[in-house]
């Protein structure tokens, strides 16, 4: 059975990259930086922490 875990959107603006992350545990949050790698690292680290602390089902 599949279940929703999270949604991640990456949007390129004129001066920076925006990542919008949505999950049941963390709600909606945004990350913004002119360097794409920085935004991606922030998203990965945040989701890793969220999923490691989530109870197992």
Wavefront OBJ file of the C-alpha trace (Angstrom):
o trace
v 0.000 0.000 0.000
v 1.278 3.472 -0.881
v 0.900 6.506 1.327
v 1.742 10.180 0.951
v 5.064 11.051 2.577
v 5.957 14.438 1.151
v 5.838 16.736 -1.827
v 8.870 18.705 -3.030
v 8.805 21.469 -5.637
v 11.840 23.287 -7.013
v 11.193 26.648 -8.671
v 13.790 28.862 -10.348
v 13.343 32.584 -9.717
v 15.244 35.450 -11.317
v 17.841 35.544 -8.525
v 17.513 32.287 -6.609
v 16.134 28.776 -6.328
v 13.044 28.134 -4.219
v 12.204 24.729 -2.775
v 8.740 24.185 -1.332
v 8.367 21.084 0.847
v 5.066 19.783 2.190
v 4.596 16.851 4.561
v 2.048 15.800 7.142
v 4.594 15.927 9.959
v 6.358 19.155 9.007
v 3.656 21.120 7.206
v 4.668 23.456 4.388
v 8.064 25.129 4.438
v 10.234 26.950 1.922
v 13.968 27.202 1.336
v 15.547 29.895 -0.831
v 19.139 30.528 -1.885
v 20.957 31.702 -5.023
v 23.029 28.500 -4.960
v 21.023 25.423 -5.999
v 23.254 23.012 -4.065
v 22.600 24.882 -0.827
v 18.828 24.626 -1.246
v 19.009 20.942 -2.144
v 21.228 20.224 0.877
v 18.766 22.042 3.165
v 15.822 20.036 1.814
v 17.648 16.709 2.100
v 18.860 17.416 5.649
v 15.424 18.573 6.803
v 13.629 15.552 5.350
v 16.261 13.163 6.691
v 15.797 14.543 10.218
v 12.004 14.420 9.861
v 11.922 10.811 8.690
v 14.514 9.591 11.204
v 12.453 10.999 14.064
v 9.113 9.745 12.692
v 7.596 6.679 14.352
v 7.790 3.464 12.334
v 4.555 2.031 10.982
l 1 2 3 4 5 6 7 8 9 10 11 12 13 14 15 16 17 18 19 20 21 22 23 24 25 26 27 28 29 30 31 32 33 34 35 36 37 38 39 40 41 42 43 44 45 46 47 48 49 50 51 52 53 54 55 56 57
